[in-house]
Amino acid sequence: MNHAVDRAPHAGDNPIPPPSRLDIDAPFLWGTSSSALQNEGARATRAETTWDRLADDGRIADGSDPSSASEHLENLDGDVALIAELGAGAHRFSVSWARVMADGARSVSESGLDHYDRMVDLLLEREIEPIVALHHWDLPQRHHDDGGWLDTGTVDAFVDFAGAVGARLGDRVETWSTLHDPKRVTLQGAPENQATIADHQLAAHQAARRVVRAHAPGARVGIELCDAEPRFSRSLDVDFIGVAHSGSASALRTTLTTFRHVLPGMPLIIMEEGVPSHDGVDLDGIYTDDDRIRELWAHIGVIVVAQRAGTMIDGYLAPLLDGFEWTEGLRRRTGLVRVEFETQERIAKESYRWYQTLLSVSTDG
């Protein structure tokens, strides 16, 4: 299979050429991100998640499901090569709880961990920093059936999972996040249950942080939040906050300003920047995504201004691949690299080349 097709735009085609160098505080992590459920595929080697059940129940807009997604596991070598070719200094990936604990709530699958072990090694071989997110919304269905985050058993099982991942990867991974956007998970519960759901997620974060630090004493451990709601942001022991953002540049500006006021001095990393765009094809067969480039440029400009205002922002990570976009399924494309889902061909979009140029002029080395 031809893993990546190079259809780079001709010189001068970028609608918004990057500046000669960004005035951004160093050190700064420029990189990419992926998510287990959205990108991995390989459904046969993991347990059922809540999203598999939702797809089976016809709850996904385009009728798709996450069973194949971007087949990231099958195409790992080529995908890491794309990250390296981009010039990224870091890559954030999440770990599938349902893959690592595929055979039961407390049973660790060593083969499930092998993928992440290899991912870390491949990234480090390319001098790319691995950032591990323990959980990105893909709750195993068996825990949902037992009550989800209302059940303290889910907290205990998550801590076991975090310990298994920490034991395998803690000798090489320095930056970790525990949960992704717990506020949204909380709001999906019935109003009378939301306080308990929030409290249990906070407890899971705190306990997971302790077990990860036991295996990696010098690690930075944070959490990924969509905003600075005090229930989550002021109640945590964290070394940083990963900002989960998928809105406009003005919304990002508001979010960063709020974090600066609520948690002054807290380091932030933009962990997820899901900018959807229609991928057009020009006469040369190049996938053009001008809207995405404009949004990326606007968001990065917000980061520069926020840093000047005193917000501590340590990094920016853009989604690498198109994938399964939750209730939108496969129809919503947010990656720098287009995935032809029927063939799993990778095609670098114009935004990939634009971001590659930006990184080349904005990083030392």
N, C-alpha and C positions, 0 to 999 in steps of 0.2 A: 504493500500500500504506500502510495506517495503521501508521506505524513504532512509535510508543509509545502505549500506552493508559494513561491516568492513572486508576488505581483506588486512590487514596490512602485509607487507613483513616480512619474518623471520629475526631475528637478523643477521646482517652482509650482508644482501642482497643489501643494498644501494650501488650503484657503487661509490659514492663520499661521504663518511661519513662526517658529519659536524665537525668542530673543537670543542674543549672543551668549548670555549667561544670566540665570535668575539670581536676584539678590535675596538669597535664602540662607538662614542660619545653618552652619555645619557643626557637627555631623548630622546628615539628614538621610533617611532611608527612602530611596526611590525604588519602587518595586511593583509586584503584581500579587494577585490573590486568586484563590479558588476555594470551593466548598465541596465537601464530600458528596452530599446528596445531589447537588447541582451538576457535578462534573464527573464523578467517578465511574458510574455505570456498574458493571459486574454484579448485578442483582443476585445472582445465584450463590454468591459467596458471603452474603450477609443476611441478617434477620430482617423481618418486615419492619418498616417504620410507619409512622402516622401518615406520611405522604404517599406511601404505596397504597395504604388503605383509602385515602382520599381519592387517589387516581382510580382505584378499582370501583369506587362509588360514583364515578363520573363527575367529580368536583373540580376537574382541571379544565380551563377554558377551551383549550384546543384538543382535548381528548387524549393528550399524551400522558406519559408517566416517566418516572426517573430511572427505569430499569437499565437503560443504556446511556442516556444523557450524552456526555462528551467522550465516554469511554476512556477517561483519563488514566485508569489503571492499566489498560491495555496499551496506551500510547505514552507511557510515562517518560521514556527516554527522549522521544521527540519533543514532548511538551517542555521538558526541562531545557532542551536545546533552544527552544523558542524564547524561554525566559532569559537564557544566557545571551542569545543574539540581540535581544532587546537592550542589554546593558543593565538589567535590573540588579540592585544590590541586595534585595530581599524578596522572599516569596512567602506569603501567608497561606497556609492550607488548613482545613479542618479535618478532624479525625472522625470516622464513622463509628459511633458507639455501637451500632447494630452489627458492624463488621468485627470489631474487637471482642465484643461479647455476643457472638453469633449463636452460641449454643445454649445460652441461659443467662439469667441475671447476674450470676457470680462466676461464670465459667469463661476464662480468658482464652481467646483463639490466638495462638502464637502465629499461625499463618496469616491471620487478619492484621497483626502488627507488622508482619514482614514488609508489607507495602510501604508503610510509613517510615520504617527503618531505611529502606532503599531510597525513598524520597529524600530523606535527610542527607544520606550519603551523596546522592547525585547532586543535590544543591551545593553542599559543601565542596565537592570536587570542582565545581564551577565558581567557587568563592561567592556564593549567594547565601545570605543568612536565612535559615529556616525559621519561620514563626509559626508556632503550633496553636491552633484554636481547638480546644477540646470538644466543643459542642456548638453546632450551628443549626439548630431547629430540627434535627432529624431524630426525634425521640423514638426509641424502639417501641413498636406497637404494644408489646407485652406490658411495658410500664404504663402506657396510656390506659390500657385495659384495667390496670390495678389502681387507677386514680390519677396517674400523671404526677404533676408537681404538688398535688394535694396530699399525696401519700409520702410519708417519710421513708418508705422503702425505696422510692425513686432517688431520694437524696443519698441514701446509703450505697445504692448501686452505682450512682454517678461517681462517688468518691472512690469506689473500687476500680471503676473504669479509669479514672484519672491516675490512680496509683499504678495501674498496669502500663499506661502510656508513659508516665513519668519514669518508671523503672527501665523501660526499653529505650527511651529517647533522651533522658535527662542528662546523659554524659556529653551530648553534643548540641542540645538546643538551649539557648539562653533567653528566649522571649516566648512567653506563653499567654494565651487568654483562656478563660474558663468558659463563660457563657456568652452567647450572642443575643443581644437585644432582649433581655428578660422582661422589659416592660411590655413588649408586644405579646409575649407569651402570657403574661399576667392578664392583659386586657382581653384575651380570648376566653378566659374563664368567666363563670357566672359572677355578677357583682358581689354576691355574698361570700365568694371564695377567693376573691382577688388578693386580699391581705395575706391569707395563708400561702397562696401560690408564690407571692413575692417573697415572703419570709423564708420559704423552703428553698427558693433559688438563691437567696442571699446566703443561707446556711451551706448550700452546696458549693457555692463559690469559695467561701471562707475555708471549708474543709479541704476542697480540692487544691486550693493554694498551698495549704500546709503540706499535703502529701507530695505535690510537685516539688516544693522547696526541699523536702526531705531527700529527694533523689537528685535535685539540682540546686544545691545551696545558694549559688550565686545568681539564680535565674530571676528575671523580671517577670512578674505574673500580674496580669491585668484582667479586665473584663471589657466586653464590647457593648457600648450603649448608643442609642439613637439620639438621646438628649440628656440634659443634666437634671432630670427629675430628682429631687432630694431623696426620695424613698430609696433609690439605688445609689446615686452618686455620693451621698454623704454618709452612707452606712457601711462602707467597704474598706478593707485593707487592700490597696492596690498599689502597684509600682507605676502604672500608666493606665490610661483609658483608650481603648480602641474605639474610634468614632465610626459607627455604622450609618452611612449616609447614602441616600438614593434620591435626593431632591434637587432643587435648583441651587444655583450659586448663592442667591439671596438667603435661602434657607440654611445653607452651610454657614454663611456669615453669622446668622442669628445663633446657630448652635454653638459655634466656636466662641462667640462673645459671651454666651450664657455660661459655658464651661469656665471661661476665664474669671467670671464674677463668682460663681458658685464654688469652684475649686481652684483658687489662684495658685499658680505654680505647678499644677498637675501636668505631667507630660501627656501629650495626645499623639496618637497615630491614626491617620485616616485609613482604617482597615478595609473598608468596603465603599466603593464609589460606583454604584450601579447606574450608569448613564445609558438609557436605551436610545437606539437610533435606527432609522430605516437604512438598510444597507443597499445603496444603489450600485449599479454596474455601469461604468463608462465604456466608451468605444474600444478601449484597450483591455477590457476585461478586469479592470481594477475595481475592487469593492470600496466605494467611496462612502464615508460616513461623516460628512462635514458637520452635521449637527452635534455629533459626539465630540468632535475636535473642539468646536466652539465651547461646549460645556466643560470639557476637560480644562481648557485654557482659562475659562472663567473661574472654575473651582480652584485651580492652582493660584490664580491671582488673588483669590480670597485668602488663601493660606499665607501668601507673602505679606499681605496687609495685616492679617491677624498676628503674625509673628512680630511685626513692627509695633503693634499695639501691646505686646507683652504676653501673648498666648504662647505657651511652650508646645510647639508642634514638631515632633521628631521624625515624621515620615508620612508618605503618601503611597498607597497601593491601589492599582487599578485592576479590574477583573481581566484575567488573561483570556479566557475562552467563553464563547457562547455556551449556554447550558440550560438546564431545567430551571425556569424562573418561577418556581412555586405555583400559585394558582393560575398564572399565565401560561405555564407549560413551556414548550420550546419555541413559541412564536415571538417572544420578547428577547431581543438580542442585545447583550450588554458588553460582550467581550471585545478585546483588541484584536483577537483572532477569530475569524469566522469558522464555524464548524458546520460542514455539510453532514447533517445527522444520518442520512441514509448510507453514506460511504465513510464517514468519519474523517474526511479530508480536512486538513487545516489550511486556511488561506489568510495570510496577513492582510488586515484591512489598512486603509490609509491612516487610521488613527494609530495603529501599531507603529508605522514608520514615523509618524509625527512625534509620538512619545519617545521613540528610539532616538530621534534627533535631539529632542529636549534633554533627555538623560545624558547624551554624549557631551552637550555643552554646559550642563549644570552640575556635573559631578567631577570630583578630583580624580586624577589618574590619567 
